[in-house]
Amino acid sequence: MSKPKTNGRPSPQEAAERHMEQMNKSERRRKLQAVNKKIKRGYEPKPARRRDWLPDDPEAWDAVDYAPAERVMPLDERERRRTLEQAIFAEPGADAATIAHSLAAGSAQADLISEPEPAGPVGVVMESSNGICRVAVGEEVLLCALRGNLLAQRSLYTQPVIVGDRVILTLDGAGGGVVEEVLPRRTVLARPDVFAGHLQQAIAANVDQLLIVSAWREPALWLELIDRYLIAAERFRLTATICINKIDLAEDLAECHAMMAPYRALGYAVVMTSAVTGAGLDAVGLLMVNQTSVLSGLSGVGKSTLLSAIFPGLNLRTGETSERRHEGKHTTTQATFLRVDGRTAVVDTPGIRDFGVAGLRPNELAAFFPEVADLAGGCRFSDCSHRHEPNCAVRTGVDDGRIAPSRYKSYVKIYEELTI
């Protein structure tokens, strides 16, 4: 008996049968996927534990007493899962990619992982390039190669060893050695790689604070780059300080302070400096005491000159600004770890011309602009992008002066970059 059809469409009975068929196929597919995940090469099924695992008291569900000799999971796996749980609870609502990135960046309390007793001398990577690095062990600096397994390991970063890494070495007896292992990192400052967007180009590891160095002139002050650095500092759990250098070139110092007023209002530390007049050098030096600081900014803003003025014993190369392009010349060609004393260190970095924020979702960006996040709750739409929607409280805040136009401009530009 044929089944009735209505206007060429399946009857309700046919539609129900097709729905059930699709449901069955989906269920079979889920079961196959679950089985495939469990299948491993050389896998042998283990006998089930013959032990009553359900306690009599339903309130004591977490008090199951397994046999002491029974290894439910490897010890390192238990530690890994505990660290992962801490990361998840530390960042409620974050997606898996964000949590994984946070773990790799050291922002998920990586220092909670207990370190085993080192199997050899431990040093700090001062410079790293093309599989070779200079490592400081006490007062001695060694030229070291990398063990092949480090080069083969998968990582979120483009390089296996980062300036500032603590590493375990095997000495060769001839003034050199081999890096055998990289110890867990507390923090990592990184930016998206230009050529491999899924990887991060690490700038420095195990640093405490980011000193964002900008020049008032030569090269001109670039507020958007400062905002990008502030996002990075927040993502990687670093204290951020804004340093406006070369204020001796400012015609009106009041204009400098007015430009930085929005950042001070948000609670960021701002220091005005000049290596020529000495202004602000003591303040920056005090901020760096007992810290490992990384200095970053455009080429020519005076990072190396600033460090040399604060710590004359470092003997760093310095250069001038290009007359033609009004941009800095690269005097620092790679990141360098510099030990000032037993508890103070700095990482001098090459000048950059961009700092990406890939890895963020557009709807997460507002959280890194506190003034935007504070007003976002007043928008008409819960998913407001704060760019063109009607009744947007954020754009109203820009109009009435509660949000600095320069900060809003940075927000919009970065938001549009993240939507590409």
C-alpha positions in Angstrom: 0.0 0.0 0.0 1.5 3.3 -1.1 1.9 6.0 1.5 -0.1 9.2 0.9 1.8 12.3 -0.1 0.8 15.9 0.2 1.7 18.3 -2.7 4.8 16.2 -3.5 6.1 16.4 0.1 6.6 13.3 2.3 3.7 12.4 4.5 4.0 12.8 8.3 4.6 9.0 8.6 7.4 9.1 6.0 8.9 12.2 7.7 8.8 10.4 11.0 10.5 7.3 9.6 13.2 9.3 7.9 13.8 11.1 11.1 14.2 7.8 13.1 16.5 6.5 10.4 18.7 9.5 10.6 18.7 9.3 14.4 19.8 5.7 14.2 22.6 6.5 11.8 23.8 9.3 14.1 23.8 7.0 17.1 25.8 4.4 15.2 28.2 7.0 14.0 28.7 8.2 17.6 29.4 4.7 18.8 31.9 4.1 16.0 33.7 7.3 16.8 33.8 6.4 20.5 35.2 3.0 19.7 37.8 4.4 17.2 39.1 6.8 19.9 39.8 3.8 22.2 41.5 1.7 19.6 45.3 2.0 19.8 48.1 0.1 18.2 49.1 -2.8 20.4 46.1 -2.2 22.7 45.2 -5.1 25.0 42.1 -5.0 27.0 42.6 -4.9 30.7 40.6 -7.1 33.1 37.9 -5.2 35.0 38.6 -4.5 38.6 36.7 -7.0 40.7 36.0 -4.7 43.6 32.9 -3.1 44.9 33.4 0.4 44.0 30.1 1.9 45.1 30.2 2.9 48.8 27.2 2.0 51.0 26.9 5.7 52.0 25.7 7.8 49.1 27.3 10.9 50.8 30.7 9.2 50.6 30.8 8.9 46.9 34.4 10.4 46.8 35.8 8.1 49.5 36.3 5.0 47.4 39.4 3.1 48.7 41.3 1.4 45.8 44.0 -1.0 46.5 47.3 0.9 47.1 49.2 -1.2 44.5 46.6 -0.5 41.8 47.7 2.3 39.5 44.5 3.9 38.2 46.5 6.3 36.1 50.1 7.3 35.8 51.3 9.8 38.3 52.3 12.3 35.6 48.9 11.9 34.0 47.2 12.7 37.3 49.4 15.8 37.7 48.6 16.9 34.1 44.8 16.5 34.7 45.0 18.4 38.0 46.8 21.3 36.3 44.2 21.3 33.5 41.4 21.4 36.0 43.0 24.4 37.8 43.3 26.2 34.4 39.6 25.5 33.6 38.4 26.8 37.0 40.8 29.8 36.8 39.3 30.8 33.4 35.5 30.0 33.6 33.8 30.1 30.2 37.0 30.0 28.2 37.1 27.6 25.3 39.6 24.7 24.9 41.9 26.7 22.6 42.2 29.6 25.1 42.9 27.2 28.0 45.5 25.3 26.0 47.2 28.6 25.0 47.1 29.8 28.6 48.7 26.6 29.8 51.5 26.9 27.2 52.0 30.6 28.0 52.5 29.8 31.7 49.4 31.7 32.7 47.6 28.6 34.2 49.9 28.5 37.2 52.5 26.3 35.6 54.6 26.8 38.6 52.3 24.5 40.5 53.8 21.6 38.6 56.5 20.2 40.8 59.9 20.1 39.1 62.0 17.0 39.4 65.6 17.2 40.6 67.7 18.4 37.7 69.8 15.7 36.0 72.5 18.2 35.2 73.6 21.9 35.4 70.7 24.4 35.1 71.3 27.6 33.1 69.3 30.5 31.7 69.1 31.1 27.9 70.6 34.5 27.1 70.3 34.3 23.3 68.8 31.7 20.9 69.0 31.4 17.1 68.9 28.5 14.6 69.4 25.6 17.0 72.2 27.3 18.9 71.9 29.3 22.1 74.1 31.0 24.7 73.4 29.8 28.2 74.5 31.4 31.5 75.5 28.9 34.2 76.5 30.9 37.2 79.2 33.4 36.0 80.0 31.3 32.9 78.4 31.7 29.5 78.3 28.5 27.3 77.6 28.1 23.6 75.2 25.1 23.5 73.4 23.1 20.8 69.9 21.6 21.2 69.2 17.9 21.7 67.4 16.6 18.6 64.3 15.6 20.6 63.7 19.3 21.5 63.7 20.2 17.8 61.2 17.4 17.1 58.8 18.2 19.9 55.5 19.8 18.9 54.8 23.2 20.5 52.7 26.3 20.2 55.8 28.3 19.5 58.0 28.6 16.5 61.2 27.9 18.5 61.9 25.1 21.0 64.0 27.3 23.3 63.2 30.9 24.3 65.3 33.6 25.7 64.8 33.5 29.5 64.2 29.7 29.6 65.7 27.7 32.4 67.3 24.6 30.8 69.2 21.5 31.9 72.5 21.0 30.2 75.1 18.3 29.5 78.5 19.8 29.5 81.0 18.8 26.8 84.1 19.7 28.8 85.3 22.1 26.1 83.4 25.3 27.2 80.1 24.2 25.5 77.2 21.9 26.1 73.9 20.5 24.9 70.5 21.6 26.1 68.7 18.4 27.2 65.5 19.8 28.6 63.5 23.0 29.1 62.1 23.4 32.6 58.5 24.5 33.0 57.9 28.2 32.2 56.2 30.6 34.5 55.2 33.1 31.8 55.8 33.6 28.1 55.4 36.8 26.1 54.5 35.9 22.5 52.9 37.2 19.4 51.4 35.4 16.3 54.0 34.3 13.8 53.8 36.2 10.5 54.2 33.2 8.3 52.5 30.5 10.4 49.5 32.1 12.0 48.7 29.0 14.1 52.0 29.3 15.9 53.3 31.9 18.3 56.6 33.7 18.0 57.9 33.7 21.6 59.7 36.9 22.7 60.8 36.0 26.2 60.0 33.5 28.9 59.9 33.6 32.7 59.5 37.4 32.8 57.5 39.3 35.5 56.7 42.6 33.7 56.4 44.2 30.3 57.9 47.6 29.9 56.2 49.2 26.8 58.7 51.7 25.4 57.4 54.4 23.1 58.9 57.6 21.9 57.2 61.0 21.9 58.9 61.7 18.6 61.4 60.0 16.3 59.5 57.7 15.7 56.2 59.3 16.5 54.0 58.0 19.3 51.8 55.1 18.2 49.0 54.6 20.7 47.5 51.6 18.9 50.7 49.6 19.4 50.6 50.5 23.1 47.0 49.2 23.3 48.1 45.9 21.6 50.9 45.5 24.1 48.5 46.0 27.0 46.3 43.2 25.6 49.3 40.9 25.4 50.3 41.8 29.0 46.8 40.9 30.2 46.7 37.7 28.2 50.1 36.5 29.5 49.6 37.7 33.1 52.4 40.3 33.0 52.5 43.6 34.8 52.6 46.3 32.3 54.3 49.7 32.5 54.1 52.4 29.8 57.3 54.3 29.3 57.2 57.4 27.0 60.8 58.1 26.1 62.5 61.1 24.4 60.3 63.6 26.2 63.2 66.1 25.7 61.8 66.4 22.1 58.4 67.5 23.3 57.5 71.1 22.8 54.8 71.0 25.5 55.2 68.4 28.3 51.6 69.1 29.3 50.5 67.6 25.9 52.4 64.4 26.8 50.6 64.0 30.1 47.2 64.8 28.5 47.8 62.0 25.9 48.6 59.5 28.7 45.8 60.6 31.0 43.4 57.9 29.8 45.9 55.2 30.6 46.6 56.6 34.1 42.8 56.7 34.7 42.6 53.0 33.9 45.3 52.3 36.5 48.3 51.7 34.2 51.7 53.0 35.4 53.0 55.6 33.0 56.6 57.0 33.3 58.0 59.9 31.2 61.7 59.4 30.5 64.7 61.0 28.7 68.1 59.4 28.4 69.4 62.9 27.5 68.1 64.8 30.5 67.9 61.9 32.9 64.2 62.5 33.5 62.4 59.4 34.9 65.4 57.1 34.8 65.3 56.6 38.6 61.6 55.8 38.5 62.0 53.2 35.8 65.1 51.7 37.6 63.1 51.3 40.8 60.3 49.5 38.9 62.8 47.0 37.5 64.5 46.1 40.8 64.1 42.4 41.9 62.1 41.8 38.6 62.8 40.2 35.3 61.6 42.8 32.8 61.2 42.6 29.0 61.4 45.9 27.1 59.5 46.0 23.8 58.5 48.7 21.3 59.2 50.1 17.9 62.7 50.4 16.4 64.4 53.6 17.4 62.3 54.4 20.5 65.5 54.1 22.6 65.1 50.8 24.5 68.9 50.0 24.5 69.8 53.7 25.2 67.4 53.7 28.1 68.8 50.5 29.6 72.4 51.8 29.2 71.5 55.0 31.0 69.8 53.1 33.9 72.4 50.3 34.0 75.7 51.6 32.6 77.5 48.3 33.0 75.4 46.6 30.4 77.4 48.2 27.5 74.6 47.9 24.9 74.8 49.1 21.3 72.7 52.1 20.5 71.7 53.8 17.2 70.0 56.7 15.6 66.6 57.1 13.9 66.5 56.9 10.1 66.5 60.4 8.6 64.5 59.3 5.6 61.8 57.2 7.2 61.8 58.6 10.7 61.9 55.0 12.0 64.5 53.4 14.2 67.4 51.4 12.9 67.8 47.9 14.4 70.7 48.0 16.9 69.3 45.0 18.8 69.0 42.2 16.3 67.7 39.5 18.6 66.2 39.2 22.1 69.0 39.2 24.7 68.7 38.2 28.4 70.9 40.5 30.6 71.6 39.8 34.2 71.9 43.0 36.3 72.4 41.4 39.7 71.3 38.3 41.5 67.6 39.2 41.5 67.2 41.7 38.7 67.4 40.9 35.0 66.2 42.5 31.7 65.4 41.2 28.2 66.3 43.7 25.5 64.3 43.0 22.3 64.6 44.0 18.6 62.2 46.8 17.5 59.0 45.6 15.9 56.6 47.3 13.5 53.5 45.2 14.4 52.1 43.2 17.3 49.2 40.9 16.4 46.6 39.6 18.8 45.5 36.5 16.9 43.8 33.8 19.0 41.3 36.2 20.5 37.6 36.0 19.4 36.0 39.3 18.5 33.5 39.0 21.3 36.4 38.6 23.8 38.1 41.8 22.9 36.0 44.1 25.1 37.3 42.4 28.2 40.8 43.8 27.4 39.5 47.4 27.2 38.2 48.0 30.8 36.4 51.2 29.8 34.5 49.4 27.1 33.6 46.4 29.3 32.3 48.7 32.0 29.7 50.3 29.6 28.9 47.3 27.4 26.1 46.2 29.8 24.1 49.2 28.9 24.0 48.4 25.2 20.6 47.5 23.6 21.9 44.2 22.2 23.8 41.7 24.2 26.0 40.8 21.3 26.7 44.4 20.4 30.1 44.9 18.7 30.1 48.6 19.7 30.8 49.7 16.1 27.5 50.4 14.3 24.6 49.0 16.4 21.8 51.4 17.6 21.6 52.4 21.2 25.2 51.4 21.9 26.3 52.6 25.3 30.0 52.3 24.4 29.7 54.7 21.4 27.7 57.0 23.7 30.6 56.8 26.1 33.0 57.9 23.4 30.7 60.9 22.5 30.5 62.1 26.1 34.2 61.7 26.9 34.1 58.6 29.2 36.1 56.6 26.6 39.1 58.2 24.9 38.6 58.4 21.1 42.1 57.0 20.5 41.3 53.9 22.7 38.0 53.4 20.9 39.8 53.7 17.5 42.2 51.0 18.6 39.3 48.8 19.7 37.5 49.1 16.4 40.6 48.4 14.3 41.6 45.4 16.3 38.0 44.1 16.3 37.9 44.3 12.5 41.2 42.5 12.3 39.9 39.6 14.4 36.8 39.2 12.1 38.9 38.7 9.0 
